[in-house]
Amino acid sequence: MEFINQEIEEYCTLHSSLEPEALKVINRDTQANILKPRMLSGHLQGRLLSMLSNILQPKNILEIGTYTGYSAICLAEGLAKNGKLVTIEADEELETRILKNIELAEMSKKIELKIGNALDVIPTLTQKFDLVFIDADKLNYIKYYDLVIEKLNLGGLIISDNVLWDGKVVEENKKDKTTELLRQFNNHLLNDNRTQKVLLPIRDGLFVSRKTK
Ligand SMILES: C[S@@+](CC[C@H](N)C(=O)[O-])C[C@H]1O[C@@H](n2cnc3c(N)ncnc32)[C@H](O)[C@@H]1O
């Protein structure tokens, strides 16, 4: 199911800020050399992540699910002076490429990569965050959200990716485990009375929650 047709998406992309040169290179390299390149946020979503981060000017950002580093770099563009982004990736085979990409974007001082299972790493983090991007395995989304909301400053954002799951969340005949879990996740976020929220139908769906109490 396509909720935004490709022509409209291309038009929106053409009328958004240009993709920075380093991100263009990372995007092309990922498409050519890495499995499942569709996982990369891409030009339009990347510019939205950068804009939200620039508006918020976070001191600390947490990303769950680095892949090749594209979204981490977009989010780090908005960091406050001396701000830091921690990104967690389970696949150690991606480590060298992620570090190379972070260096290419001249973000090595701002981005810290932690290789490991996010469920193990998150409880070891002692800092509070202003912005969290959840973009790892969908089966643990509720656990990630419950762990990070406790570590989120008031006014901070949690942005959760892929919450429309190719549109399957609204197709009644789709009963696979991931679709069911994402429906539960979206309801979980909707029913959290500590947040203001909006589900944006951008790319594969971005759920934006802002902590208000
Ligand atoms: C959708 S991709 C992330 C895309 C990236 N955020 C971007 O937009 O460019 C999901 C990543 O999460 C990683 N991942 C899956 N389960 C994980 C876990 N339990 N802990 C940390 N990373 C995990 C995968 O290896 C994969 O690289």
The ligand as an SDF file (V2000), in Angstrom:
LIG
                    3D

 27 29  0  0  0  0  0  0  0  0999 V2000
   15.7550    0.6640   10.0610 C   0  0  0  0  0  0  0  0  0  0  0  0
   17.4390    0.3920   10.4050 S   0  0  0  0  0  0  0  0  0  0  0  0
   17.9560    1.9780   11.0360 C   0  0  0  0  0  0  0  0  0  0  0  0
   18.0120    3.0310    9.9570 C   0  0  0  0  0  0  0  0  0  0  0  0
   18.6870    4.3220   10.3840 C   0  0  0  0  0  0  0  0  0  0  0  0
   18.1310    4.8140   11.6280 N   0  0  0  0  0  0  0  0  0  0  0  0
   18.4750    5.3550    9.3000 C   0  0  0  0  0  0  0  0  0  0  0  0
   17.3840    5.9350    9.2600 O   0  0  0  0  0  0  0  0  0  0  0  0
   19.3480    5.5610    8.4610 O   0  0  0  0  0  0  0  0  0  0  0  0
   17.3520   -0.5960   11.8760 C   0  0  0  0  0  0  0  0  0  0  0  0
   18.7120   -0.9320   12.5010 C   0  0  0  0  0  0  0  0  0  0  0  0
   18.4730   -1.4070   13.8300 O   0  0  0  0  0  0  0  0  0  0  0  0
   19.4000   -2.4120   14.1300 C   0  0  0  0  0  0  0  0  0  0  0  0
   18.8710   -3.2150   15.2600 N   0  0  0  0  0  0  0  0  0  0  0  0
   17.9480   -4.1980   15.2150 C   0  0  0  0  0  0  0  0  0  0  0  0
   17.7150   -4.6820   16.4530 N   0  0  0  0  0  0  0  0  0  0  0  0
   18.5090   -3.9780   17.3020 C   0  0  0  0  0  0  0  0  0  0  0  0
   18.7220   -4.0080   18.7080 C   0  0  0  0  0  0  0  0  0  0  0  0
   18.0560   -4.8630   19.4930 N   0  0  0  0  0  0  0  0  0  0  0  0
   19.5990   -3.1430   19.2370 N   0  0  0  0  0  0  0  0  0  0  0  0
   20.2630   -2.2410   18.4510 C   0  0  0  0  0  0  0  0  0  0  0  0
   20.1030   -2.1730   17.1110 N   0  0  0  0  0  0  0  0  0  0  0  0
   19.2400   -3.0270   16.5430 C   0  0  0  0  0  0  0  0  0  0  0  0
   19.5210   -3.1850   12.8260 C   0  0  0  0  0  0  0  0  0  0  0  0
   20.7200   -3.9340   12.7900 O   0  0  0  0  0  0  0  0  0  0  0  0
   19.4560   -2.0600   11.7840 C   0  0  0  0  0  0  0  0  0  0  0  0
   20.7550   -1.6320   11.4150 O   0  0  0  0  0  0  0  0  0  0  0  0
  1  2  1  0
  2  3  1  0
  2 10  1  0
  3  4  1  0
  4  5  1  0
  5  6  1  0
  5  7  1  0
  7  8  2  0
  7  9  1  0
 10 11  1  0
 11 12  1  0
 11 26  1  0
 12 13  1  0
 13 14  1  0
 13 24  1  0
 14 15  1  0
 14 23  1  0
 15 16  2  0
 16 17  1  0
 17 18  1  0
 17 23  2  0
 18 19  1  0
 18 20  2  0
 20 21  1  0
 21 22  2  0
 22 23  1  0
 24 25  1  0
 24 26  1  0
 26 27  1  0
M  CHG  2   2   1   9  -1
M  END
$$$$
